[in-house]
């Protein structure tokens, strides 16, 4: 059952973790619908929101891999309604 979700991530040291973050995201390009990134240089951080549509297992796998990157904090909001595709 597919769901819509938003994965929010805070990269606390973007210079050190951005490349690994992007590599993980590219592994899940099939479920990604959109991405928005906002650099906050005065805080030494970046905020990224990724909108996805996919199976819960895939959404959780992406969230887990991103959360395992050092200096990355991740939270996910998942729709209650199933997406018909």
CNS distance restraints for C-alpha pairs under 8 A (distance, minus, plus):
assign (resid   1 and name CA) (resid  54 and name CA) 7.77 0.50 0.50
assign (resid   1 and name CA) (resid  55 and name CA) 5.65 0.50 0.50
assign (resid   1 and name CA) (resid  56 and name CA) 7.32 0.50 0.50
assign (resid   1 and name CA) (resid  82 and name CA) 6.22 0.50 0.50
assign (resid   1 and name CA) (resid  83 and name CA) 7.24 0.50 0.50
assign (resid   2 and name CA) (resid  53 and name CA) 6.46 0.50 0.50
assign (resid   2 and name CA) (resid  54 and name CA) 4.65 0.50 0.50
assign (resid   2 and name CA) (resid  55 and name CA) 4.41 0.50 0.50
assign (resid   2 and name CA) (resid  56 and name CA) 6.68 0.50 0.50
assign (resid   2 and name CA) (resid  82 and name CA) 5.67 0.50 0.50
assign (resid   2 and name CA) (resid  83 and name CA) 5.20 0.50 0.50
assign (resid   2 and name CA) (resid  84 and name CA) 7.23 0.50 0.50
assign (resid   3 and name CA) (resid  53 and name CA) 5.55 0.50 0.50
assign (resid   3 and name CA) (resid  54 and name CA) 5.57 0.50 0.50
assign (resid   3 and name CA) (resid  55 and name CA) 6.32 0.50 0.50
assign (resid   3 and name CA) (resid  56 and name CA) 6.83 0.50 0.50
assign (resid   3 and name CA) (resid  78 and name CA) 6.68 0.50 0.50
assign (resid   3 and name CA) (resid  79 and name CA) 5.91 0.50 0.50
assign (resid   3 and name CA) (resid  80 and name CA) 7.44 0.50 0.50
assign (resid   3 and name CA) (resid  81 and name CA) 6.70 0.50 0.50
assign (resid   3 and name CA) (resid  82 and name CA) 5.20 0.50 0.50
assign (resid   3 and name CA) (resid  83 and name CA) 5.36 0.50 0.50
assign (resid   4 and name CA) (resid  51 and name CA) 7.39 0.50 0.50
assign (resid   4 and name CA) (resid  52 and name CA) 5.81 0.50 0.50
assign (resid   4 and name CA) (resid  53 and name CA) 4.49 0.50 0.50
assign (resid   4 and name CA) (resid  54 and name CA) 6.76 0.50 0.50
assign (resid   4 and name CA) (resid  78 and name CA) 5.99 0.50 0.50
assign (resid   4 and name CA) (resid  79 and name CA) 5.42 0.50 0.50
assign (resid   4 and name CA) (resid  82 and name CA) 7.87 0.50 0.50
assign (resid   4 and name CA) (resid  83 and name CA) 7.04 0.50 0.50
assign (resid   5 and name CA) (resid  51 and name CA) 5.86 0.50 0.50
assign (resid   5 and name CA) (resid  52 and name CA) 5.32 0.50 0.50
assign (resid   5 and name CA) (resid  53 and name CA) 6.33 0.50 0.50
assign (resid   5 and name CA) (resid  59 and name CA) 7.63 0.50 0.50
assign (resid   5 and name CA) (resid  76 and name CA) 6.79 0.50 0.50
assign (resid   5 and name CA) (resid  77 and name CA) 5.46 0.50 0.50
assign (resid   5 and name CA) (resid  78 and name CA) 4.25 0.50 0.50
assign (resid   5 and name CA) (resid  79 and name CA) 6.00 0.50 0.50
assign (resid   6 and name CA) (resid  49 and name CA) 6.57 0.50 0.50
assign (resid   6 and name CA) (resid  50 and name CA) 5.59 0.50 0.50
assign (resid   6 and name CA) (resid  51 and name CA) 4.56 0.50 0.50
assign (resid   6 and name CA) (resid  52 and name CA) 6.29 0.50 0.50
assign (resid   6 and name CA) (resid  76 and name CA) 5.70 0.50 0.50
assign (resid   6 and name CA) (resid  77 and name CA) 5.34 0.50 0.50
assign (resid   6 and name CA) (resid  78 and name CA) 6.65 0.50 0.50
assign (resid   7 and name CA) (resid  49 and name CA) 5.67 0.50 0.50
assign (resid   7 and name CA) (resid  50 and name CA) 5.08 0.50 0.50
assign (resid   7 and name CA) (resid  51 and name CA) 6.43 0.50 0.50
assign (resid   7 and name CA) (resid  52 and name CA) 7.74 0.50 0.50
assign (resid   7 and name CA) (resid  63 and name CA) 7.02 0.50 0.50
assign (resid   7 and name CA) (resid  74 and name CA) 6.93 0.50 0.50
assign (resid   7 and name CA) (resid  75 and name CA) 5.90 0.50 0.50
assign (resid   7 and name CA) (resid  76 and name CA) 4.40 0.50 0.50
assign (resid   7 and name CA) (resid  77 and name CA) 6.56 0.50 0.50
assign (resid   8 and name CA) (resid  47 and name CA) 7.37 0.50 0.50
assign (resid   8 and name CA) (resid  48 and name CA) 5.80 0.50 0.50
assign (resid   8 and name CA) (resid  49 and name CA) 4.50 0.50 0.50
assign (resid   8 and name CA) (resid  50 and name CA) 6.44 0.50 0.50
assign (resid   8 and name CA) (resid  74 and name CA) 5.67 0.50 0.50
assign (resid   8 and name CA) (resid  75 and name CA) 5.38 0.50 0.50
assign (resid   8 and name CA) (resid  76 and name CA) 6.16 0.50 0.50
assign (resid   9 and name CA) (resid  47 and name CA) 5.80 0.50 0.50
assign (resid   9 and name CA) (resid  48 and name CA) 5.15 0.50 0.50
assign (resid   9 and name CA) (resid  49 and name CA) 6.38 0.50 0.50
assign (resid   9 and name CA) (resid  72 and name CA) 6.58 0.50 0.50
assign (resid   9 and name CA) (resid  73 and name CA) 5.50 0.50 0.50
assign (resid   9 and name CA) (resid  74 and name CA) 4.45 0.50 0.50
assign (resid   9 and name CA) (resid  75 and name CA) 6.60 0.50 0.50
assign (resid  10 and name CA) (resid  45 and name CA) 6.88 0.50 0.50
assign (resid  10 and name CA) (resid  46 and name CA) 5.82 0.50 0.50
assign (resid  10 and name CA) (resid  47 and name CA) 4.67 0.50 0.50
assign (resid  10 and name CA) (resid  48 and name CA) 6.44 0.50 0.50
assign (resid  10 and name CA) (resid  72 and name CA) 5.66 0.50 0.50
assign (resid  10 and name CA) (resid  73 and name CA) 5.20 0.50 0.50
assign (resid  10 and name CA) (resid  74 and name CA) 6.63 0.50 0.50
assign (resid  11 and name CA) (resid  17 and name CA) 7.21 0.50 0.50
assign (resid  11 and name CA) (resid  18 and name CA) 7.56 0.50 0.50
assign (resid  11 and name CA) (resid  45 and name CA) 5.42 0.50 0.50
assign (resid  11 and name CA) (resid  46 and name CA) 5.13 0.50 0.50
assign (resid  11 and name CA) (resid  47 and name CA) 6.36 0.50 0.50
assign (resid  11 and name CA) (resid  48 and name CA) 7.94 0.50 0.50
assign (resid  11 and name CA) (resid  71 and name CA) 5.92 0.50 0.50
assign (resid  11 and name CA) (resid  72 and name CA) 4.68 0.50 0.50
assign (resid  11 and name CA) (resid  73 and name CA) 6.70 0.50 0.50
assign (resid  12 and name CA) (resid  44 and name CA) 6.37 0.50 0.50
assign (resid  12 and name CA) (resid  45 and name CA) 4.53 0.50 0.50
assign (resid  12 and name CA) (resid  46 and name CA) 6.77 0.50 0.50
assign (resid  12 and name CA) (resid  71 and name CA) 5.23 0.50 0.50
assign (resid  12 and name CA) (resid  72 and name CA) 6.28 0.50 0.50
assign (resid  13 and name CA) (resid  17 and name CA) 6.45 0.50 0.50
assign (resid  13 and name CA) (resid  44 and name CA) 6.19 0.50 0.50
assign (resid  13 and name CA) (resid  45 and name CA) 5.75 0.50 0.50
assign (resid  13 and name CA) (resid  46 and name CA) 7.89 0.50 0.50
assign (resid  13 and name CA) (resid  71 and name CA) 6.09 0.50 0.50
assign (resid  14 and name CA) (resid  18 and name CA) 5.04 0.50 0.50
assign (resid  14 and name CA) (resid  44 and name CA) 7.40 0.50 0.50
assign (resid  14 and name CA) (resid  45 and name CA) 6.01 0.50 0.50
assign (resid  14 and name CA) (resid  46 and name CA) 6.30 0.50 0.50
assign (resid  17 and name CA) (resid  21 and name CA) 6.07 0.50 0.50
assign (resid  17 and name CA) (resid  69 and name CA) 7.17 0.50 0.50
assign (resid  17 and name CA) (resid  70 and name CA) 7.10 0.50 0.50
assign (resid  17 and name CA) (resid  71 and name CA) 7.06 0.50 0.50
assign (resid  17 and name CA) (resid  72 and name CA) 7.64 0.50 0.50
assign (resid  18 and name CA) (resid  22 and name CA) 6.09 0.50 0.50
assign (resid  19 and name CA) (resid  23 and name CA) 6.22 0.50 0.50
assign (resid  20 and name CA) (resid  24 and name CA) 6.33 0.50 0.50
assign (resid  20 and name CA) (resid  69 and name CA) 7.52 0.50 0.50
assign (resid  21 and name CA) (resid  25 and name CA) 6.26 0.50 0.50
assign (resid  21 and name CA) (resid  66 and name CA) 6.44 0.50 0.50
assign (resid  21 and name CA) (resid  69 and name CA) 7.27 0.50 0.50
assign (resid  22 and name CA) (resid  26 and name CA) 6.10 0.50 0.50
assign (resid  23 and name CA) (resid  27 and name CA) 6.57 0.50 0.50
assign (resid  24 and name CA) (resid  28 and name CA) 7.10 0.50 0.50
assign (resid  24 and name CA) (resid  62 and name CA) 7.48 0.50 0.50
assign (resid  24 and name CA) (resid  65 and name CA) 7.00 0.50 0.50
assign (resid  24 and name CA) (resid  66 and name CA) 6.85 0.50 0.50
assign (resid  25 and name CA) (resid  29 and name CA) 6.55 0.50 0.50
assign (resid  25 and name CA) (resid  62 and name CA) 7.35 0.50 0.50
assign (resid  25 and name CA) (resid  66 and name CA) 7.97 0.50 0.50
assign (resid  28 and name CA) (resid  32 and name CA) 6.74 0.50 0.50
assign (resid  28 and name CA) (resid  62 and name CA) 6.97 0.50 0.50
assign (resid  31 and name CA) (resid  52 and name CA) 5.33 0.50 0.50
assign (resid  31 and name CA) (resid  53 and name CA) 5.34 0.50 0.50
assign (resid  31 and name CA) (resid  54 and name CA) 5.52 0.50 0.50
assign (resid  32 and name CA) (resid  50 and name CA) 7.03 0.50 0.50
assign (resid  32 and name CA) (resid  51 and name CA) 6.05 0.50 0.50
assign (resid  32 and name CA) (resid  52 and name CA) 4.42 0.50 0.50
assign (resid  32 and name CA) (resid  53 and name CA) 6.60 0.50 0.50
assign (resid  33 and name CA) (resid  50 and name CA) 7.65 0.50 0.50
assign (resid  33 and name CA) (resid  51 and name CA) 5.50 0.50 0.50
assign (resid  33 and name CA) (resid  52 and name CA) 5.27 0.50 0.50
assign (resid  33 and name CA) (resid  53 and name CA) 6.91 0.50 0.50
assign (resid  34 and name CA) (resid  50 and name CA) 5.82 0.50 0.50
assign (resid  34 and name CA) (resid  51 and name CA) 5.16 0.50 0.50
assign (resid  34 and name CA) (resid  52 and name CA) 7.13 0.50 0.50
assign (resid  35 and name CA) (resid  48 and name CA) 7.12 0.50 0.50
assign (resid  35 and name CA) (resid  49 and name CA) 5.71 0.50 0.50
assign (resid  35 and name CA) (resid  50 and name CA) 4.42 0.50 0.50
assign (resid  35 and name CA) (resid  51 and name CA) 6.27 0.50 0.50
assign (resid  36 and name CA) (resid  48 and name CA) 5.62 0.50 0.50
assign (resid  36 and name CA) (resid  49 and name CA) 5.26 0.50 0.50
assign (resid  36 and name CA) (resid  50 and name CA) 6.52 0.50 0.50
assign (resid  37 and name CA) (resid  46 and name CA) 6.93 0.50 0.50
assign (resid  37 and name CA) (resid  47 and name CA) 5.71 0.50 0.50
assign (resid  37 and name CA) (resid  48 and name CA) 4.27 0.50 0.50
assign (resid  37 and name CA) (resid  49 and name CA) 6.46 0.50 0.50
assign (resid  38 and name CA) (resid  46 and name CA) 5.64 0.50 0.50
assign (resid  38 and name CA) (resid  47 and name CA) 5.19 0.50 0.50
assign (resid  38 and name CA) (resid  48 and name CA) 6.31 0.50 0.50
assign (resid  39 and name CA) (resid  45 and name CA) 6.37 0.50 0.50
assign (resid  39 and name CA) (resid  46 and name CA) 4.27 0.50 0.50
assign (resid  39 and name CA) (resid  47 and name CA) 6.38 0.50 0.50
assign (resid  40 and name CA) (resid  44 and name CA) 6.25 0.50 0.50
assign (resid  40 and name CA) (resid  45 and name CA) 5.27 0.50 0.50
assign (resid  40 and name CA) (resid  46 and name CA) 5.40 0.50 0.50
assign (resid  40 and name CA) (resid  47 and name CA) 7.54 0.50 0.50
assign (resid  41 and name CA) (resid  45 and name CA) 6.11 0.50 0.50
assign (resid  41 and name CA) (resid  46 and name CA) 7.58 0.50 0.50
assign (resid  52 and name CA) (resid  59 and name CA) 7.50 0.50 0.50
assign (resid  53 and name CA) (resid  83 and name CA) 7.92 0.50 0.50
assign (resid  54 and name CA) (resid  58 and name CA) 6.42 0.50 0.50
assign (resid  54 and name CA) (resid  59 and name CA) 6.42 0.50 0.50
assign (resid  55 and name CA) (resid  59 and name CA) 6.36 0.50 0.50
assign (resid  56 and name CA) (resid  60 and name CA) 5.97 0.50 0.50
assign (resid  57 and name CA) (resid  61 and name CA) 6.01 0.50 0.50
assign (resid  58 and name CA) (resid  62 and name CA) 6.22 0.50 0.50
assign (resid  59 and name CA) (resid  63 and name CA) 6.19 0.50 0.50
assign (resid  60 and name CA) (resid  64 and name CA) 5.94 0.50 0.50
assign (resid  61 and name CA) (resid  65 and name CA) 6.15 0.50 0.50
assign (resid  62 and name CA) (resid  66 and name CA) 6.18 0.50 0.50
assign (resid  63 and name CA) (resid  67 and name CA) 6.04 0.50 0.50
assign (resid  63 and name CA) (resid  74 and name CA) 6.77 0.50 0.50
assign (resid  63 and name CA) (resid  75 and name CA) 7.49 0.50 0.50
assign (resid  63 and name CA) (resid  76 and name CA) 7.10 0.50 0.50
assign (resid  64 and name CA) (resid  68 and name CA) 6.25 0.50 0.50
assign (resid  65 and name CA) (resid  69 and name CA) 6.97 0.50 0.50
assign (resid  66 and name CA) (resid  72 and name CA) 7.01 0.50 0.50
assign (resid  66 and name CA) (resid  74 and name CA) 6.92 0.50 0.50
assign (resid  67 and name CA) (resid  72 and name CA) 5.98 0.50 0.50
assign (resid  67 and name CA) (resid  73 and name CA) 5.89 0.50 0.50
assign (resid  67 and name CA) (resid  74 and name CA) 5.45 0.50 0.50
assign (resid  68 and name CA) (resid  72 and name CA) 7.51 0.50 0.50
